[in-house]
């Protein structure tokens, strides 16, 4: 579906895109040829400013990375992995924490301390009570926003509060897995009354960091990358090397121990993956 001057056209992509292995995704800016009433064909896909593979969206200004305090509980590993992927794409990001009405004040302060120290904006909301919705609307105004996060954290509930009349389907939490059930089946571009657009996306329960080697990870932790080139060794990955400015900053509490601990875990995860890839290549070359 393509919208031009408030009018929506049902369009198919020309065969040349299939031959070039190009698949139109939500957020693409295109040129179309009208073939009938509200029907057309996509002639051209304008070069994308940016795109995400999961969720598959393009030309976005801001990622609203949404988690909940519980039901499901906030997963810091997935949060940090997604932040890494967003940093790699050089996208603006805002962290949105929902269901704060079920949390203690000290829990919220801890999250705020960790992620504001890392350089991120954190907005706390309660879709149930309407808390923080105006602050979130102000952050989204006149931008193309994408909501992304695990299933069940309340993305659709938040959007229903941001703009009345959307009536997006709201899901329940699985009693067996304690995870959210998918209610958003496909990515949808929604025009906002406040100006701009929002993309509501299906949730995910796990996330793999792709196309990043362990040694590159330091570039995508915002607070760690600030010290790039300041350590004694140019290739310092800030783990066991001497005279490391990142570890010094950690000791001085300029970097949170929680984020640094997550960095170590993800580095080791990626390192193990890199080793397996090299072993596989070695075995293939031996054949």
C-alpha positions in Angstrom: 0.0 0.0 0.0 1.4 3.4 -1.1 0.2 6.7 0.2 0.4 9.9 -2.0 -1.2 13.1 -0.9 -3.4 11.4 1.7 -4.6 8.9 -1.0 -3.7 5.2 -0.7 -2.9 3.0 -3.7 -2.6 -0.7 -3.8 0.6 -1.4 -5.7 2.7 -4.3 -6.9 6.4 -4.1 -7.6 7.6 -4.6 -11.1 9.4 -7.8 -12.1 12.8 -6.0 -12.4 13.0 -5.7 -8.7 12.6 -9.4 -8.3 15.3 -10.0 -10.9 17.6 -7.6 -9.0 16.7 -9.3 -5.7 15.2 -6.1 -4.3 12.2 -6.4 -2.0 10.1 -3.3 -1.2 9.8 -2.8 2.6 7.7 -0.5 4.8 9.1 3.0 4.8 10.4 2.9 1.3 10.0 6.1 -0.8 8.9 5.1 -4.3 7.7 6.4 -7.6 4.6 4.7 -9.0 2.5 4.5 -12.2 -1.2 4.7 -11.6 -3.1 2.0 -13.5 -6.6 2.5 -12.2 -8.6 3.7 -9.3 -6.5 3.3 -6.2 -4.3 0.8 -8.1 -0.7 1.2 -9.4 2.7 -0.3 -9.9 6.0 0.6 -8.3 8.4 1.9 -10.9 11.3 3.0 -8.7 12.5 2.6 -5.2 14.5 5.7 -4.1 17.8 4.9 -2.4 17.2 4.2 1.3 18.7 6.6 3.9 18.9 3.6 6.2 17.2 0.3 7.0 16.8 -2.4 9.6 16.6 -6.1 8.8 14.6 -7.0 11.9 12.2 -5.4 11.9 12.3 -4.8 8.1 11.8 -1.0 7.8 13.5 1.8 6.0 14.1 5.6 6.0 13.5 6.0 9.7 14.5 8.9 11.9 14.2 7.3 15.3 14.0 3.9 17.0 11.7 3.8 20.1 13.2 0.8 21.8 10.5 -0.4 24.1 10.7 -2.7 27.1 8.5 -3.3 30.2 9.4 -3.5 33.8 7.7 -6.9 34.1 5.3 -9.2 32.3 7.7 -9.7 30.5 10.6 -8.6 32.7 13.1 -6.3 31.1 15.8 -8.2 29.3 19.0 -6.2 29.5 20.9 -8.5 27.1 18.4 -8.0 24.3 18.2 -4.3 25.1 22.0 -3.9 24.8 22.2 -6.1 21.6 19.6 -3.9 19.9 21.4 -0.8 21.0 24.5 -2.2 19.3 22.6 -2.8 16.1 21.1 0.7 16.1 24.6 2.2 16.7 25.9 0.3 13.8 23.2 1.7 11.6 23.9 5.2 13.1 20.3 5.7 14.0 18.8 8.0 16.6 17.4 5.9 19.5 15.1 6.6 22.5 14.6 3.9 25.2 11.0 3.6 26.4 10.3 1.7 29.6 6.6 0.7 30.0 4.5 -0.6 33.0 6.3 1.7 35.5 3.2 1.5 37.6 4.2 -2.0 38.7 7.8 -1.0 39.6 9.6 0.5 42.6 11.1 3.9 42.3 14.6 2.6 43.0 14.3 0.1 40.1 13.5 3.0 37.7 16.4 5.1 39.0 18.9 2.3 38.5 17.8 1.9 34.8 17.9 5.7 34.3 21.4 5.9 35.9 22.8 3.1 33.7 21.5 4.3 30.4 21.7 8.0 30.7 25.3 7.5 31.8 25.7 5.6 28.5 24.4 8.6 26.6 20.8 7.5 25.9 17.4 9.3 26.5 15.1 7.1 28.7 11.4 7.8 28.9 9.3 6.0 31.5 5.7 5.4 30.7 2.6 3.6 32.0 0.2 2.9 29.1 -2.3 1.8 31.8 -2.2 5.2 33.7 -1.1 7.5 30.8 2.1 8.5 32.6 4.9 9.8 30.4 2.8 9.7 27.2 3.1 13.5 26.6 6.9 13.3 27.0 7.0 10.4 24.5 4.8 12.3 22.0 7.1 15.3 22.2 10.1 13.0 21.4 8.3 11.5 18.4 6.8 14.7 16.9 7.6 15.3 13.1 9.8 12.2 12.9 9.5 8.8 11.3 9.6 6.5 14.3 9.8 2.8 14.6 8.6 1.0 17.8 10.7 -2.1 18.4 11.0 -4.5 21.3 9.9 -7.9 22.7 6.3 -9.1 22.4 4.0 -8.2 25.3 5.8 -5.0 26.5 2.8 -2.9 25.4 3.9 -1.2 22.2 0.3 -1.3 20.8 -1.1 0.0 24.1 1.3 2.9 24.1 0.4 3.8 20.5 -3.3 3.6 21.4 -2.6 6.2 24.1 -0.4 8.4 21.7 -3.2 8.6 19.2 -6.8 7.9 20.0 -8.8 6.0 17.5 -6.0 3.6 16.4 -7.6 0.7 18.3 -4.5 -1.5 17.8 -5.0 -5.1 19.0 -3.6 -5.7 22.5 -2.2 -9.1 23.4 -1.9 -11.1 26.6 1.1 -12.7 28.4 1.5 -16.5 28.0 1.2 -18.2 31.3 3.6 -20.9 30.2 6.5 -18.8 28.8 5.8 -15.5 30.6 6.4 -13.8 27.3 4.1 -11.7 25.2 2.0 -13.2 22.5 2.4 -11.6 19.1 -0.5 -9.3 18.2 1.2 -7.1 15.5 1.4 -9.5 12.5 3.0 -7.1 10.1 4.7 -3.7 10.0 2.3 -0.9 9.5 3.1 2.8 8.7 0.8 5.1 10.7 0.5 8.8 10.2 0.5 10.8 13.4 -1.8 13.7 14.2 1.1 15.4 16.0 3.2 15.2 12.8 5.3 12.5 11.5 4.8 8.7 11.3 5.2 5.7 13.4 5.8 2.1 12.5 4.4 -0.6 14.8 6.4 -3.8 14.4 6.0 -7.4 15.5 7.9 -8.2 18.7 10.7 -10.6 19.2 11.8 -12.8 22.0 15.5 -13.1 21.0 18.0 -11.2 19.0 21.2 -12.1 17.3 23.9 -9.5 16.6 24.8 -10.0 13.0 27.7 -9.0 10.8 29.8 -7.7 13.8 33.1 -9.2 14.8 34.1 -9.3 18.4 37.0 -6.8 17.9 34.5 -4.3 16.3 32.1 -4.4 19.2 33.8 -1.5 21.0 32.8 0.9 18.3 29.1 0.3 19.0 29.0 0.8 22.8 28.6 4.6 22.8 30.3 5.2 26.1 33.2 2.9 25.3 33.8 4.3 21.8 34.4 7.7 23.3 37.8 6.3 24.5 38.8 4.9 21.1 42.5 5.8 20.4 43.2 6.9 24.0 44.5 3.6 25.3 48.2 2.6 25.1 47.5 0.0 22.4 45.6 1.1 19.3 43.8 -2.2 19.0 42.8 -2.3 22.6 39.4 -4.1 23.1 39.3 -3.0 26.8 39.4 -6.4 28.4 42.8 -7.6 29.6 45.2 -5.0 28.0 47.3 -2.8 30.3 46.9 1.0 30.4 43.3 0.8 29.2 41.4 4.1 29.5 38.0 2.3 29.4 38.9 0.3 32.5 40.1 3.4 34.2 36.8 5.1 33.4 35.1 2.1 34.8 37.0 2.4 38.0 36.1 6.1 38.2 32.4 5.2 37.6 32.2 7.1 34.3 31.1 3.8 32.7 28.5 1.6 34.5 29.6 -1.8 35.6 26.3 -3.2 34.3 27.0 -2.0 30.8 30.6 -3.1 30.9 29.5 -6.5 32.1 27.1 -6.8 29.2 30.0 -5.7 26.9 32.2 -8.5 28.2 29.4 -11.1 27.8 28.6 -10.0 24.2 32.3 -9.8 23.3 32.8 -13.4 24.4 29.6 -14.5 22.6 30.8 -12.9 19.3 34.4 -14.3 19.8 33.0 -17.8 20.1 31.0 -17.3 17.0 34.1 -15.9 15.1 36.1 -19.0 16.2 33.4 -21.3 14.9 33.4 -19.5 11.5 37.2 -19.7 11.2 37.1 -23.4 12.1 34.4 -24.0 9.5 36.5 -22.2 6.8 39.6 -24.2 7.8 37.7 -27.5 7.4 36.3 -26.4 4.1 39.8 -25.5 2.8 41.2 -28.8 3.9 38.7 -30.7 1.7 
